[in-house]
Amino acid sequence: VLERRLVADGYPVRVVNAGISGETSSGALSRLDWVLSSLEPDLVILETGANDGLRGIDPQVLTDNLDQLLLRLKASDVAVILAGMQMLPNLGPIYTRHFNAVYAQAAKRHDVPLIPFFLEGVAGERRFNQSDMLHPNAEGYRRIVDHIYPWIVEALPQPG
């Protein structure tokens, strides 16, 4: 969806979804070398950590993994946009507050653009999600692209 929109707007890009459903930030970190060597990205939209939160993993683990991911991407000369997530309140207000703060802190430490909440306008909206209410449906993905598009075009060289 993102690639079609960017190409239609004149950006000569190829968009690859290198995510794995159910993966934690630890899994993303373990696969980073493969992503860098096989895909050779110019820009990465780093969206990871929701599964850490859903599993109740200590937010410090997410913090450490994001730091390593961002350091390694920058060292490889890859532009990064960090996509923030927010956690469901079922693990309590302290956990939720700590989890939700991780992304803004990481973006600030590493001086990368932050999409404050990747699922803005989609999370919790039945019409934009599959029956599990956790994963977007086709209409939800279109809405996500509408939401993140300004950050993406800001990070890309202008077409033409």
PEWO-V614523 format. One line per field, one symbol per residue. psi: psi as a letter, one per 30 degrees, with the letter a starting at -180 (. if undefined). burial: I if it has 16 or more other C-alpha atoms within 10 Angstrom, else O. Layout:
BEGIN
psi->???
burial->???
END
This chain:
BEGIN
psi->eeeeeeefggjilkkkjglkkfklfeeeeffeeeeeeefhkfkkjjjlfefeeffgkkfeeeeeeeeeeeeeeefghkkkkkjllkklgfgleeeeeeeffeeeeeeeeghlkkjejegkfekfjefgllffgfklaeeeeeeeeeefeeeefefkkkl.
burial->OIOOOIOOOOIOOOOOOOOOOOOIIIOIIOOIOOIIOOOOIOIIIIIIIIOIIOOOOOIOOIIOIIIOIIOIIOOOOIIIIIIIIIIIOOOOOOIIOOIIIIIIOIIOOOOIIIIIIIIIOIIOOOOIIOOOOOIIIOOIIIIIIOIIOOIIOOOOOOOO
END
